[in-house]
Amino acid sequence: MSELAPRRVAVTGLGAVSSIGIGIEAFTAAVREGRDGVTDIQSFDSTGFRHTRAGEVHDFRPRDHLERLPAEKWGRSSQFAAAAARLAVRDAGWDADGLSASRAGSAMGTTNGEARVFQELTEQWMAQGIDGIDGDLAARASADRIAAAVNTELGLRGEAQTFGTACSASNYAIGYGFDLIRGGAADVMIAGGADAVNRATHAGFHRLGAIAPDLCRPFDEDRGGIMTAEGGAALVLESWDSAVSRGARIYAEVLGYGLTCDAKHPTQPDRDGIAECIRRAHRDAGVEPDEIDYVCAHGTGTAANDSTEVAAVREVFGDRIPPISSIKSMLGHTMGAASGFGALACCMALYEGFLPPTATVRSVDPALGPDLDCVPGRARPARPRIVENHGFAFGGNNAIVMLGRPA
Amino acid sequence: MSGTTESTAVRITGYGVISAAGAGGKVLYEAVRSGTLPPGDGGAQALDGQPAPPGVRLLSVPDFAPREYLGRKGLSALSRTTTLSMVAAELALAGLPEPGGPEERADTGVVLGTSTGSARAFAEFFRESYEAERPYLVSPALFPGLLLNHGASQVAMRHSFTGPNASLAGGQISALSALRYARNALLTGRAARLLTGAVEELGAHTAWAWHRGGALGERPALGEGSAVFVVETAGGGTGPAAGRSLAELTACEVAFSPLDEGPDAVAAALARCVEDALRVGGAEPGDIGVVSAGASSGPGWSAVEARGRRRALAGHTPEVLRVQEVLGETYSASGALQLAALIAHWEDGASRSDGRADWGLVTSVGHDGSVGAALLRRPSAAG
């Protein structure tokens, strides 16, 4: 495969199952309007928590979207993944048999895997003893089922890879799919991620003092932290030749990606590790900092993330920082799906011509330095050509994907 | 056809393994060859006071003491999953002729397979939230340990490896998922050296999950362990292990067959993986001297794997290392323990013929339709 010239990789389909909309049209409309999806928690009993709001997907009925996967036998994260993948494939105009017969697989990211299954198993353990857990439920607990659900739903015979690289996992998945297609090992890869709101994740961030009381306000001087959230995001990645021969709509081109590991602290982000990740992503994509028109920030809305991320961006970009916004202001932190949703927003920004907003920012934190354009409020019309999608994670797993307007 | 193309070869230059056989490849291979394990505690340490499911043999790492390998500092917040993978990584690095220098850390990464991270840590954290005075008064130090990337990130932190750090969940085929990812990352120039492998922890939660799920077959046995391999590109002639190779990872293919298409389609998918691996590696069925067979213990799954392998090897019947029969079901770790047993088998100096039969195969079949095959070649020169 190394004898062949690297192939270009197109994004031809987008699928979203999110608190602000199901399907890429609804998702994009909400992003452009700056609408948030934060509500009172329903997925577990939030009694006793001081902060009780989250970005849950309330109107998700798997059977509305799935054609093949028996939803009742799969966990919520797998259902999100399979539904987002189905929506993306429909959006790409692939017919089921054609896709199944092609060299196609999936790469999906997650932070907590099937956390809702674990939640239910723990409740059984506490109520009935460890010998009282339901075997059928336990069989749904493995995180690898997230990509397996995508392949099962779509009848894909290529690989089904689930990345457990926490909150940057979707970017890992997109990067891996990009490498496989570029090198000729696959023609189509469904890439993205999924996670479900659950008690353990909420409690853990709550204990760290990292959960916002009302809304997630990245870059705001009165930010309160993250908002735990859920959903599924999927992109159809396809060789350029395949996309063109199908006459497919091409939203964007995957230009490259970069990975680094901070290797310093289990939870704290690191400026140097992030800056090096940005440089690696630029080098891989063959672009220079002054060519970047927009940064879709990791932007969790904690002071530690915002200051570290902006400092890393300043280190690489110098005086001219591109507009940088956080869609977590609307979605909350969808964990393993987060950089997948970031990629969806980037593709739509490139295709339709706008910059996604930081919807909830009121007064930009002066500690972040001068001239920080975080696109407050609503989307702004623009014609970005090259954009950068950030994903960072506990464990220091940094992953950045570069996307370009198709040309 | 013989020989590999330089551009697609990845060398394994070191490995570390810990299992119910103890620490190291030698004891692992002795256990696989003899079919016997050293006396264990019946899983008592791993169960940690919880009851054992009836009729299931629990084959835990005997007298597992991570501090003997890792020192005492900071171990209290680490799960068994994380310390097992850290110990395997430590053993792998210790086996290298000399450690890598600080200048190599930016291009050195970690790629581990695990399907749930520590299921025990996850369940206990949930439980703490239900039982604490306030639901958020959980232990903050334990929170990162819920994540699937905790083991890989701890290995990276311990050694300041800032290169690509990935964790892959692949169920039964987790190790092959990780090996494939690592191989790709090396061949695309994203890393110069990777520690890659997989881990599985034995504990009450997983033991009861297997037992209640009824997927353990007629002679149920559950194991645990981790194996980690140091892998480098073939051309990397300046590293500390230049010229030394335990084996070449010439191909690693993984695929999927939706379960609603039936077990025969899964067997066919495995056959396709093996055929693809042989094609990528430039080998033929007759070149395979040994197969390190999968740890799929569920009813019928071992037969599916054997059928797929038979189909691809076209009548050729190499020696088979039955790792799972000795170590029990080791799930995410299984492929890594199989590969470790294969390398140990070669290190043991198993008979070699005239250049034929110098290849080895690792195969794996999951319960969800995932399949994988890795093709290895014995180094042509000793040392």
Interface residues (C-beta under 8 A of the other chain):
Chain A: M1 S2 E3 S46 T47 G48 F49 R50 R68 G105 T110 T111 N112 G113 A115 F118 Q119 L121 T122 E123 W125 M126 I130 D131 I133 D134 G135 D136 A138 A139 A141 S142 A143 D144 R145 I146 A148 N151 T152 G155 L156 R157 G158 E159 A160 Q161 T162 F163 G164 T165 A166 Y172 Y176 D179 L180 G183 A185 R199 A200 T201 H202 A203 G204 F205 H206 R207 L208 L259 T260 C261 D262 A263 K264 H265 P266 T267 G273 E276 A393 F394 G395 G396 N397
Chain B: S7 T8 Q50 P51 P53 R105 A106 G109 V110 T114 S115 T116 G117 A119 F122 A123 F125 F126 R127 E128 S129 Y130 E131 R134 P135 Y136 L137 V138 S139 P140 F143 P144 L146 L147 L148 N149 H150 A152 S153 Q154 A156 M157 H159 S160 F161 T162 G163 P164 N165 A166 S167 L168 A169 G170 G171 S174 S177 R180 Y181 N184 L187 T188 R190 A204 H205 W208 A209 W210 H211 R212 G213 G214 A215 V254 A255 F256 S257 P258 L259 D260 A269 G366 H367 D368 G369 S370
